[in-house]
Amino acid sequence: MATDPRALIQEQARELGFDRVRFAAVHGSPGIEHYDRFIEEGRHADMGWMVGGRDKRASPDLLLAGARTAVVLGVSYGWPRPPDPGGLTGKVACYAWGRDYHNLIGKRLTKLRRRLDEAGIDSTWGVDSRPFIERAWAVEAGMGFAGRNCCTIVPGQGSYLFLAVGLLTLDLAPDPRRAGLERHCGACTRCLTACPTNAFLGSGKLDAGRCISWMTIENRGAIDEAMRPSLGRWVFGCDDCQEVCPHNHKPPTPLQADLRPLPGRAWLDLEWVLRTPDSALDKALNGSPLRRCKAWGLKRNAAVVLGNLGDAAARPALHHALTHDHVEVRTHARWALDRI
């Protein structure tokens, strides 16, 4: 085992399954000005937690007193999309095909922190659940660049990447930011034009309230009726802006077995979603990111996709959804039936 702290962290992180390890010096918080504009312009939809966690994102010392070094870890999750089965199925974003990354990567981070504790290295870590601006730290550490679609892109490896960030009180040598990375988009604007809801107000400027990922996952109300046709077959999340990116022309290697697509998760059986009782649906999706939107939210989404498919075979399942306890399931099912 390495004794140099930097080498030790690299060794242990890679042993635990992190594909990339980069270091950055802590001088304020990268990306906070962009973050503040995002909030001030109201582009965060109803995600009030983004406002509540602003101060900690702006001041790493509030997360770990005396923080001097940020460690950015990356895990590639891209797998080839399984063949389209057709029929009454909905499309799921790539990150949700397998195990919930919060649990999977969270357990890896817990093991890493314990190993560093044993070596006398004080640290704190997080993957989405802590107030880090992960993508900005990834750019600061030279892991990749910020694409026009707001994703962190690693040239030649793409943007299907889970990010975790840790803070240390140790003063470790930072990795240099690679010159010219920000120019890797060139004149390409495929991601901006591919967005079916026009959620991008410009390069690197996303309106979350118009994003299909927000509509189908974080949104706890109705999906804007004018937007519903634009969802197409997306029942959970959306990858359109990543699927068209030239940097994602091939899956990363090696593929992470822990994140492989589970049967029936890349394309959801929408009749099954609508007909299965909420408790049974939750149980069937245990350990999956698909539970994020709650059972009623997934049924709401399924109804919209069935309305977009326009297949009369969906009528029985939609009529069944009209008996659901949640008003949004019923209203979205009625909308779908009216379209069919």
TINU-659453 format. One record per residue (C-alpha): x, y, z negated; residue in three letters; residue number from 1. Coordinates in nm, 3 decimals, decimal comma. Layout:
! residues N
<r px="X" py="Y" pz="Z" res="ala" n="NUM"/>
...
This chain:
! residues 340
<r px="0,000" py="0,000" pz="0,000" res="met" n="1"/>
<r px="0,128" py="0,345" pz="0,093" res="ala" n="2"/>
<r px="0,237" py="0,575" pz="-0,191" res="thr" n="3"/>
<r px="0,232" py="0,904" pz="0,000" res="asp" n="4"/>
<r px="-0,119" py="1,050" pz="-0,066" res="pro" n="5"/>
<r px="-0,181" py="1,139" pz="0,298" res="arg" n="6"/>
<r px="-0,070" py="0,799" pz="0,424" res="ala" n="7"/>
<r px="-0,266" py="0,629" pz="0,145" res="leu" n="8"/>
<r px="-0,590" py="0,800" pz="0,244" res="ile" n="9"/>
<r px="-0,537" py="0,713" pz="0,610" res="gln" n="10"/>
<r px="-0,460" py="0,351" pz="0,526" res="glu" n="11"/>
<r px="-0,754" py="0,303" pz="0,293" res="gln" n="12"/>
<r px="-1,004" py="0,485" pz="0,516" res="ala" n="13"/>
<r px="-0,912" py="0,276" pz="0,818" res="arg" n="14"/>
<r px="-0,923" py="-0,043" pz="0,613" res="glu" n="15"/>
<r px="-1,279" py="0,047" pz="0,513" res="leu" n="16"/>
<r px="-1,389" py="0,089" pz="0,875" res="gly" n="17"/>
<r px="-1,344" py="0,459" pz="0,953" res="phe" n="18"/>
<r px="-1,225" py="0,502" pz="1,313" res="asp" n="19"/>
<r px="-1,080" py="0,850" pz="1,268" res="arg" n="20"/>
<r px="-0,912" py="1,033" pz="0,981" res="val" n="21"/>
<r px="-0,816" py="1,401" pz="1,002" res="arg" n="22"/>
<r px="-0,705" py="1,663" pz="0,749" res="phe" n="23"/>
<r px="-0,779" py="2,035" pz="0,723" res="ala" n="24"/>
<r px="-0,671" py="2,305" pz="0,479" res="ala" n="25"/>
<r px="-0,948" py="2,458" pz="0,270" res="val" n="26"/>
<r px="-0,960" py="2,833" pz="0,329" res="his" n="27"/>
<r px="-1,324" py="2,929" pz="0,293" res="gly" n="28"/>
<r px="-1,577" py="2,728" pz="0,490" res="ser" n="29"/>
<r px="-1,554" py="2,685" pz="0,869" res="pro" n="30"/>
<r px="-1,877" py="2,741" pz="1,057" res="gly" n="31"/>
<r px="-2,052" py="2,937" pz="0,782" res="ile" n="32"/>
<r px="-2,108" py="3,245" pz="1,002" res="glu" n="33"/>
<r px="-2,276" py="3,032" pz="1,267" res="his" n="34"/>
<r px="-2,476" py="2,858" pz="0,993" res="tyr" n="35"/>
<r px="-2,593" py="3,191" pz="0,851" res="asp" n="36"/>
<r px="-2,709" py="3,311" pz="1,195" res="arg" n="37"/>
<r px="-2,897" py="2,984" pz="1,237" res="phe" n="38"/>
<r px="-3,084" py="3,047" pz="0,912" res="ile" n="39"/>
<r px="-3,134" py="3,422" pz="0,963" res="glu" n="40"/>
<r px="-3,286" py="3,364" pz="1,307" res="glu" n="41"/>
<r px="-3,526" py="3,104" pz="1,166" res="gly" n="42"/>
<r px="-3,397" py="2,825" pz="1,386" res="arg" n="43"/>
<r px="-3,398" py="2,573" pz="1,098" res="his" n="44"/>
<r px="-3,775" py="2,505" pz="1,131" res="ala" n="45"/>
<r px="-3,911" py="2,413" pz="0,786" res="asp" n="46"/>
<r px="-3,592" py="2,257" pz="0,652" res="met" n="47"/>
<r px="-3,573" py="2,465" pz="0,337" res="gly" n="48"/>
<r px="-3,293" py="2,248" pz="0,198" res="trp" n="49"/>
<r px="-3,062" py="2,413" pz="0,450" res="met" n="50"/>
<r px="-3,127" py="2,747" pz="0,281" res="val" n="51"/>
<r px="-3,099" py="2,602" pz="-0,068" res="gly" n="52"/>
<r px="-2,761" py="2,444" pz="0,002" res="gly" n="53"/>
<r px="-2,609" py="2,745" pz="0,175" res="arg" n="54"/>
<r px="-2,391" py="2,869" pz="-0,111" res="asp" n="55"/>
<r px="-2,226" py="2,532" pz="-0,165" res="lys" n="56"/>
<r px="-2,160" py="2,503" pz="0,207" res="arg" n="57"/>
<r px="-1,997" py="2,845" pz="0,196" res="ala" n="58"/>
<r px="-1,783" py="2,774" pz="-0,112" res="ser" n="59"/>
<r px="-1,614" py="2,431" pz="-0,130" res="pro" n="60"/>
<r px="-1,502" py="2,520" pz="-0,486" res="asp" n="61"/>
<r px="-1,863" py="2,473" pz="-0,595" res="leu" n="62"/>
<r px="-1,836" py="2,109" pz="-0,489" res="leu" n="63"/>
<r px="-1,488" py="2,047" pz="-0,625" res="leu" n="64"/>
<r px="-1,309" py="2,309" pz="-0,832" res="ala" n="65"/>
<r px="-0,967" py="2,382" pz="-0,690" res="gly" n="66"/>
<r px="-1,032" py="2,212" pz="-0,355" res="ala" n="67"/>
<r px="-0,728" py="2,251" pz="-0,129" res="arg" n="68"/>
<r px="-0,771" py="1,987" pz="0,141" res="thr" n="69"/>
<r px="-1,068" py="1,857" pz="0,340" res="ala" n="70"/>
<r px="-1,057" py="1,506" pz="0,483" res="val" n="71"/>
<r px="-1,284" py="1,437" pz="0,780" res="val" n="72"/>
<r px="-1,374" py="1,076" pz="0,860" res="leu" n="73"/>
<r px="-1,541" py="0,954" pz="1,177" res="gly" n="74"/>
<r px="-1,727" py="0,634" pz="1,262" res="val" n="75"/>
<r px="-1,829" py="0,568" pz="1,622" res="ser" n="76"/>
<r px="-2,181" py="0,426" pz="1,641" res="tyr" n="77"/>
<r px="-2,239" py="0,412" pz="2,016" res="gly" n="78"/>
<r px="-2,356" py="0,081" pz="2,163" res="trp" n="79"/>
<r px="-2,496" py="0,015" pz="2,511" res="pro" n="80"/>
<r px="-2,874" py="0,061" pz="2,510" res="arg" n="81"/>
<r px="-3,056" py="-0,274" pz="2,532" res="pro" n="82"/>
<r px="-3,265" py="-0,320" pz="2,850" res="pro" n="83"/>
<r px="-3,600" py="-0,144" pz="2,864" res="asp" n="84"/>
<r px="-3,870" py="-0,406" pz="2,792" res="pro" n="85"/>
<r px="-4,139" py="-0,186" pz="2,945" res="gly" n="86"/>
<r px="-4,498" py="-0,213" pz="2,829" res="gly" n="87"/>
<r px="-4,620" py="-0,025" pz="2,525" res="leu" n="88"/>
<r px="-4,280" py="0,050" pz="2,377" res="thr" n="89"/>
<r px="-4,113" py="0,368" pz="2,255" res="gly" n="90"/>
<r px="-3,752" py="0,479" pz="2,278" res="lys" n="91"/>
<r px="-3,540" py="0,513" pz="1,962" res="val" n="92"/>
<r px="-3,230" py="0,730" pz="1,921" res="ala" n="93"/>
<r px="-2,909" py="0,528" pz="1,926" res="cys" n="94"/>
<r px="-2,806" py="0,606" pz="1,567" res="tyr" n="95"/>
<r px="-3,118" py="0,431" pz="1,432" res="ala" n="96"/>
<r px="-3,079" py="0,093" pz="1,605" res="trp" n="97"/>
<r px="-2,893" py="-0,070" pz="1,319" res="gly" n="98"/>
<r px="-2,836" py="-0,027" pz="0,947" res="arg" n="99"/>
<r px="-2,896" py="0,309" pz="0,781" res="asp" n="100"/>
<r px="-2,566" py="0,494" pz="0,804" res="tyr" n="101"/>
<r px="-2,632" py="0,681" pz="0,480" res="his" n="102"/>
<r px="-2,619" py="0,350" pz="0,292" res="asn" n="103"/>
<r px="-2,348" py="0,187" pz="0,500" res="leu" n="104"/>
<r px="-2,105" py="0,479" pz="0,505" res="ile" n="105"/>
<r px="-2,202" py="0,587" pz="0,154" res="gly" n="106"/>
<r px="-2,085" py="0,251" pz="0,020" res="lys" n="107"/>
<r px="-1,758" py="0,284" pz="0,210" res="arg" n="108"/>
<r px="-1,704" py="0,629" pz="0,060" res="leu" n="109"/>
<r px="-1,772" py="0,501" pz="-0,290" res="thr" n="110"/>
<r px="-1,505" py="0,234" pz="-0,242" res="lys" n="111"/>
<r px="-1,263" py="0,491" pz="-0,102" res="leu" n="112"/>
<r px="-1,318" py="0,729" pz="-0,393" res="arg" n="113"/>
<r px="-1,259" py="0,449" pz="-0,644" res="arg" n="114"/>
<r px="-0,935" py="0,349" pz="-0,476" res="arg" n="115"/>
<r px="-0,817" py="0,709" pz="-0,479" res="leu" n="116"/>
<r px="-0,919" py="0,745" pz="-0,843" res="asp" n="117"/>
<r px="-0,693" py="0,450" pz="-0,921" res="glu" n="118"/>
<r px="-0,409" py="0,632" pz="-0,746" res="ala" n="119"/>
<r px="-0,477" py="0,946" pz="-0,951" res="gly" n="120"/>
<r px="-0,629" py="1,143" pz="-0,664" res="ile" n="121"/>
<r px="-0,936" py="1,350" pz="-0,754" res="asp" n="122"/>
<r px="-1,191" py="1,371" pz="-0,472" res="ser" n="123"/>
<r px="-1,557" py="1,415" pz="-0,381" res="thr" n="124"/>
<r px="-1,722" py="1,278" pz="-0,066" res="trp" n="125"/>
<r px="-2,045" py="1,296" pz="0,126" res="gly" n="126"/>
<r px="-2,218" py="1,182" pz="0,443" res="val" n="127"/>
<r px="-2,516" py="1,410" pz="0,521" res="asp" n="128"/>
<r px="-2,637" py="1,403" pz="0,160" res="ser" n="129"/>
<r px="-2,383" py="1,662" pz="0,038" res="arg" n="130"/>
<r px="-2,377" py="2,030" pz="0,144" res="pro" n="131"/>
<r px="-2,093" py="2,013" pz="0,396" res="phe" n="132"/>
<r px="-2,099" py="2,158" pz="0,747" res="ile" n="133"/>
<r px="-1,951" py="1,834" pz="0,877" res="glu" n="134"/>
<r px="-1,927" py="1,929" pz="1,242" res="arg" n="135"/>
<r px="-1,743" py="2,252" pz="1,165" res="ala" n="136"/>
<r px="-1,496" py="2,066" pz="0,944" res="trp" n="137"/>
<r px="-1,441" py="1,812" pz="1,222" res="ala" n="138"/>
<r px="-1,348" py="2,093" pz="1,461" res="val" n="139"/>
<r px="-1,128" py="2,256" pz="1,197" res="glu" n="140"/>
<r px="-0,942" py="1,927" pz="1,150" res="ala" n="141"/>
<r px="-0,892" py="1,884" pz="1,524" res="gly" n="142"/>
<r px="-1,107" py="1,572" pz="1,553" res="met" n="143"/>
<r px="-1,300" py="1,711" pz="1,846" res="gly" n="144"/>
<r px="-1,473" py="2,021" pz="1,978" res="phe" n="145"/>
<r px="-1,822" py="2,166" pz="1,947" res="ala" n="146"/>
<r px="-2,019" py="2,087" pz="2,262" res="gly" n="147"/>
<r px="-2,286" py="2,307" pz="2,412" res="arg" n="148"/>
<r px="-2,541" py="2,065" pz="2,257" res="asn" n="149"/>
<r px="-2,398" py="2,135" pz="1,906" res="cys" n="150"/>
<r px="-2,257" py="1,781" pz="1,882" res="cys" n="151"/>
<r px="-1,896" py="1,713" pz="1,794" res="thr" n="152"/>
<r px="-1,733" py="1,564" pz="2,102" res="ile" n="153"/>
<r px="-1,412" py="1,364" pz="2,100" res="val" n="154"/>
<r px="-1,266" py="1,385" pz="2,453" res="pro" n="155"/>
<r px="-1,274" py="1,046" pz="2,619" res="gly" n="156"/>
<r px="-1,467" py="0,895" pz="2,326" res="gln" n="157"/>
<r px="-1,786" py="1,099" pz="2,326" res="gly" n="158"/>
<r px="-2,024" py="1,231" pz="2,062" res="ser" n="159"/>
<r px="-2,189" py="0,921" pz="1,915" res="tyr" n="160"/>
<r px="-2,009" py="0,979" pz="1,589" res="leu" n="161"/>
<r px="-2,104" py="0,971" pz="1,222" res="phe" n="162"/>
<r px="-1,907" py="1,222" pz="1,018" res="leu" n="163"/>
<r px="-1,815" py="1,218" pz="0,650" res="ala" n="164"/>
<r px="-1,621" py="1,483" pz="0,460" res="val" n="165"/>
<r px="-1,418" py="1,468" pz="0,142" res="gly" n="166"/>
<r px="-1,250" py="1,736" pz="-0,068" res="leu" n="167"/>
<r px="-0,923" py="1,695" pz="-0,258" res="leu" n="168"/>
<r px="-0,742" py="1,915" pz="-0,506" res="thr" n="169"/>
<r px="-0,414" py="1,801" pz="-0,348" res="leu" n="170"/>
<r px="-0,245" py="2,033" pz="-0,099" res="asp" n="171"/>
<r px="-0,184" py="1,801" pz="0,197" res="leu" n="172"/>
<r px="-0,050" py="1,889" pz="0,542" res="ala" n="173"/>
<r px="-0,338" py="1,967" pz="0,780" res="pro" n="174"/>
<r px="-0,371" py="1,820" pz="1,126" res="asp" n="175"/>
<r px="-0,338" py="2,086" pz="1,395" res="pro" n="176"/>
<r px="-0,637" py="2,198" pz="1,596" res="arg" n="177"/>
<r px="-0,565" py="2,081" pz="1,948" res="arg" n="178"/>
<r px="-0,533" py="2,368" pz="2,191" res="ala" n="179"/>
<r px="-0,784" py="2,389" pz="2,471" res="gly" n="180"/>
<r px="-1,041" py="2,152" pz="2,320" res="leu" n="181"/>
<r px="-1,309" py="2,418" pz="2,329" res="glu" n="182"/>
<r px="-1,279" py="2,431" pz="2,709" res="arg" n="183"/>
<r px="-1,362" py="2,064" pz="2,765" res="his" n="184"/>
<r px="-1,723" py="2,144" pz="2,858" res="cys" n="185"/>
<r px="-1,594" py="2,351" pz="3,147" res="gly" n="186"/>
<r px="-1,884" py="2,473" pz="3,356" res="ala" n="187"/>
<r px="-2,100" py="2,171" pz="3,268" res="cys" n="188"/>
<r px="-2,446" py="2,250" pz="3,130" res="thr" n="189"/>
<r px="-2,609" py="1,909" pz="3,176" res="arg" n="190"/>
<r px="-2,707" py="1,883" pz="2,809" res="cys" n="191"/>
<r px="-2,881" py="2,220" pz="2,812" res="leu" n="192"/>
<r px="-3,088" py="2,146" pz="3,120" res="thr" n="193"/>
<r px="-3,166" py="1,785" pz="3,019" res="ala" n="194"/>
<r px="-3,349" py="1,889" pz="2,701" res="cys" n="195"/>
<r px="-3,719" py="1,818" pz="2,772" res="pro" n="196"/>
<r px="-3,841" py="2,078" pz="2,521" res="thr" n="197"/>
<r px="-3,593" py="2,358" pz="2,605" res="asn" n="198"/>
<r px="-3,465" py="2,350" pz="2,249" res="ala" n="199"/>
<r px="-3,135" py="2,514" pz="2,344" res="phe" n="200"/>
<r px="-3,153" py="2,891" pz="2,350" res="leu" n="201"/>
<r px="-2,799" py="2,906" pz="2,486" res="gly" n="202"/>
<r px="-2,467" py="2,726" pz="2,460" res="ser" n="203"/>
<r px="-2,434" py="2,595" pz="2,104" res="gly" n="204"/>
<r px="-2,761" py="2,760" pz="2,002" res="lys" n="205"/>
<r px="-3,030" py="2,512" pz="1,899" res="leu" n="206"/>
<r px="-3,384" py="2,589" pz="1,787" res="asp" n="207"/>
<r px="-3,451" py="2,293" pz="1,558" res="ala" n="208"/>
<r px="-3,826" py="2,351" pz="1,569" res="gly" n="209"/>
<r px="-3,827" py="2,267" pz="1,940" res="arg" n="210"/>
<r px="-3,597" py="1,963" pz="1,906" res="cys" n="211"/>
<r px="-3,757" py="1,620" pz="1,946" res="ile" n="212"/>
<r px="-3,537" py="1,484" pz="1,669" res="ser" n="213"/>
<r px="-3,685" py="1,734" pz="1,424" res="trp" n="214"/>
<r px="-4,040" py="1,684" pz="1,554" res="met" n="215"/>
<r px="-4,030" py="1,307" pz="1,513" res="thr" n="216"/>
<r px="-3,815" py="1,269" pz="1,201" res="ile" n="217"/>
<r px="-3,799" py="1,572" pz="0,970" res="glu" n="218"/>
<r px="-4,137" py="1,722" pz="1,059" res="asn" n="219"/>
<r px="-4,398" py="1,646" pz="0,793" res="arg" n="220"/>
<r px="-4,695" py="1,789" pz="0,979" res="gly" n="221"/>
<r px="-4,850" py="1,783" pz="1,323" res="ala" n="222"/>
<r px="-4,644" py="1,776" pz="1,639" res="ile" n="223"/>
<r px="-4,724" py="2,088" pz="1,841" res="asp" n="224"/>
<r px="-4,988" py="1,979" pz="2,092" res="glu" n="225"/>
<r px="-4,821" py="2,176" pz="2,371" res="ala" n="226"/>
<r px="-4,496" py="1,987" pz="2,304" res="met" n="227"/>
<r px="-4,637" py="1,635" pz="2,286" res="arg" n="228"/>
<r px="-4,614" py="1,551" pz="2,657" res="pro" n="229"/>
<r px="-4,245" py="1,653" pz="2,652" res="ser" n="230"/>
<r px="-4,166" py="1,375" pz="2,404" res="leu" n="231"/>
<r px="-4,210" py="1,122" pz="2,681" res="gly" n="232"/>
<r px="-4,124" py="0,785" pz="2,528" res="arg" n="233"/>
<r px="-3,914" py="0,915" pz="2,238" res="trp" n="234"/>
<r px="-4,077" py="0,769" pz="1,926" res="val" n="235"/>
<r px="-3,789" py="0,842" pz="1,686" res="phe" n="236"/>
<r px="-3,521" py="1,100" pz="1,758" res="gly" n="237"/>
<r px="-3,380" py="1,187" pz="2,098" res="cys" n="238"/>
<r px="-3,048" py="1,131" pz="2,278" res="asp" n="239"/>
<r px="-3,118" py="1,313" pz="2,605" res="asp" n="240"/>
<r px="-2,850" py="1,578" pz="2,552" res="cys" n="241"/>
<r px="-2,594" py="1,308" pz="2,469" res="gln" n="242"/>
<r px="-2,692" py="1,058" pz="2,738" res="glu" n="243"/>
<r px="-2,613" py="1,307" pz="3,016" res="val" n="244"/>
<r px="-2,278" py="1,418" pz="2,868" res="cys" n="245"/>
<r px="-1,982" py="1,312" pz="3,084" res="pro" n="246"/>
<r px="-1,785" py="1,237" pz="2,767" res="his" n="247"/>
<r px="-2,035" py="0,961" pz="2,687" res="asn" n="248"/>
<r px="-1,997" py="0,773" pz="3,014" res="his" n="249"/>
<r px="-1,880" py="0,458" pz="2,836" res="lys" n="250"/>
<r px="-1,927" py="0,315" pz="2,485" res="pro" n="251"/>
<r px="-1,638" py="0,366" pz="2,243" res="pro" n="252"/>
<r px="-1,416" py="0,074" pz="2,160" res="thr" n="253"/>
<r px="-1,399" py="-0,116" pz="1,940" res="pro" n="254"/>
<r px="-1,771" py="-0,135" pz="1,866" res="leu" n="255"/>
<r px="-1,869" py="-0,142" pz="1,498" res="gln" n="256"/>
<r px="-2,045" py="-0,472" pz="1,427" res="ala" n="257"/>
<r px="-2,222" py="-0,319" pz="1,124" res="asp" n="258"/>
<r px="-2,395" py="-0,073" pz="1,357" res="leu" n="259"/>
<r px="-2,498" py="-0,316" pz="1,631" res="arg" n="260"/>
<r px="-2,859" py="-0,288" pz="1,757" res="pro" n="261"/>
<r px="-3,100" py="-0,503" pz="1,560" res="leu" n="262"/>
<r px="-3,371" py="-0,686" pz="1,757" res="pro" n="263"/>
<r px="-3,664" py="-0,463" pz="1,847" res="gly" n="264"/>
<r px="-3,510" py="-0,143" pz="1,713" res="arg" n="265"/>
<r px="-3,390" py="0,031" pz="2,031" res="ala" n="266"/>
<r px="-3,738" py="-0,001" pz="2,181" res="trp" n="267"/>
<r px="-4,023" py="-0,009" pz="1,929" res="leu" n="268"/>
<r px="-4,339" py="-0,210" pz="1,987" res="asp" n="269"/>
<r px="-4,592" py="0,072" pz="1,946" res="leu" n="270"/>
<r px="-4,896" py="-0,153" pz="1,904" res="glu" n="271"/>
<r px="-4,716" py="-0,328" pz="1,618" res="trp" n="272"/>
<r px="-4,634" py="0,008" pz="1,458" res="val" n="273"/>
<r px="-4,997" py="0,122" pz="1,467" res="leu" n="274"/>
<r px="-5,153" py="-0,206" pz="1,358" res="arg" n="275"/>
<r px="-4,914" py="-0,288" pz="1,073" res="thr" n="276"/>
<r px="-5,021" py="-0,164" pz="0,726" res="pro" n="277"/>
<r px="-4,794" py="0,112" pz="0,595" res="asp" n="278"/>
<r px="-4,654" py="-0,099" pz="0,311" res="ser" n="279"/>
<r px="-4,574" py="-0,387" pz="0,545" res="ala" n="280"/>
<r px="-4,415" py="-0,150" pz="0,795" res="leu" n="281"/>
<r px="-4,194" py="0,000" pz="0,525" res="asp" n="282"/>
<r px="-4,090" py="-0,349" pz="0,419" res="lys" n="283"/>
<r px="-4,016" py="-0,459" pz="0,777" res="ala" n="284"/>
<r px="-3,796" py="-0,151" pz="0,828" res="leu" n="285"/>
<r px="-3,614" py="-0,178" pz="0,496" res="asn" n="286"/>
<r px="-3,254" py="-0,059" pz="0,533" res="gly" n="287"/>
<r px="-3,330" py="0,118" pz="0,863" res="ser" n="288"/>
<r px="-3,312" py="0,492" pz="0,941" res="pro" n="289"/>
<r px="-3,659" py="0,448" pz="1,093" res="leu" n="290"/>
<r px="-3,805" py="0,483" pz="0,745" res="arg" n="291"/>
<r px="-3,689" py="0,845" pz="0,734" res="arg" n="292"/>
<r px="-4,011" py="0,978" pz="0,888" res="cys" n="293"/>
<r px="-4,231" py="0,758" pz="0,664" res="lys" n="294"/>
<r px="-4,475" py="0,499" pz="0,794" res="ala" n="295"/>
<r px="-4,746" py="0,752" pz="0,874" res="trp" n="296"/>
<r px="-4,497" py="0,971" pz="1,061" res="gly" n="297"/>
<r px="-4,383" py="0,680" pz="1,274" res="leu" n="298"/>
<r px="-4,746" py="0,604" pz="1,354" res="lys" n="299"/>
<r px="-4,807" py="0,967" pz="1,445" res="arg" n="300"/>
<r px="-4,510" py="0,948" pz="1,683" res="asn" n="301"/>
<r px="-4,627" py="0,615" pz="1,826" res="ala" n="302"/>
<r px="-4,967" py="0,763" pz="1,906" res="ala" n="303"/>
<r px="-4,806" py="1,050" pz="2,097" res="val" n="304"/>
<r px="-4,591" py="0,815" pz="2,305" res="val" n="305"/>
<r px="-4,892" py="0,596" pz="2,384" res="leu" n="306"/>
<r px="-5,078" py="0,906" pz="2,498" res="gly" n="307"/>
<r px="-4,784" py="0,991" pz="2,723" res="asn" n="308"/>
<r px="-4,772" py="0,639" pz="2,865" res="leu" n="309"/>
<r px="-5,141" py="0,668" pz="2,957" res="gly" n="310"/>
<r px="-5,194" py="0,290" pz="2,960" res="asp" n="311"/>
<r px="-5,551" py="0,183" pz="2,885" res="ala" n="312"/>
<r px="-5,411" py="-0,127" pz="2,713" res="ala" n="313"/>
<r px="-5,320" py="0,100" pz="2,420" res="ala" n="314"/>
<r px="-5,682" py="0,187" pz="2,340" res="arg" n="315"/>
<r px="-5,747" py="-0,089" pz="2,082" res="pro" n="316"/>
<r px="-5,436" py="0,001" pz="1,880" res="ala" n="317"/>
<r px="-5,523" py="0,371" pz="1,898" res="leu" n="318"/>
<r px="-5,881" py="0,305" pz="1,787" res="his" n="319"/>
<r px="-5,737" py="0,113" pz="1,492" res="his" n="320"/>
<r px="-5,523" py="0,417" pz="1,410" res="ala" n="321"/>
<r px="-5,839" py="0,629" pz="1,385" res="leu" n="322"/>
<r px="-5,909" py="0,450" pz="1,055" res="thr" n="323"/>
<r px="-5,575" py="0,545" pz="0,898" res="his" n="324"/>
<r px="-5,576" py="0,739" pz="0,571" res="asp" n="325"/>
<r px="-5,344" py="1,013" pz="0,698" res="his" n="326"/>
<r px="-5,508" py="1,292" pz="0,894" res="val" n="327"/>
<r px="-5,209" py="1,336" pz="1,130" res="glu" n="328"/>
<r px="-5,224" py="0,972" pz="1,239" res="val" n="329"/>
<r px="-5,594" py="1,008" pz="1,316" res="arg" n="330"/>
<r px="-5,565" py="1,341" pz="1,501" res="thr" n="331"/>
<r px="-5,269" py="1,228" pz="1,711" res="his" n="332"/>
<r px="-5,445" py="0,901" pz="1,794" res="ala" n="333"/>
<r px="-5,752" py="1,095" pz="1,907" res="arg" n="334"/>
<r px="-5,532" py="1,316" pz="2,123" res="trp" n="335"/>
<r px="-5,378" py="1,007" pz="2,282" res="ala" n="336"/>
<r px="-5,717" py="0,848" pz="2,349" res="leu" n="337"/>
<r px="-5,838" py="1,168" pz="2,512" res="asp" n="338"/>
<r px="-5,533" py="1,163" pz="2,744" res="arg" n="339"/>
<r px="-5,590" py="0,800" pz="2,838" res="ile" n="340"/>
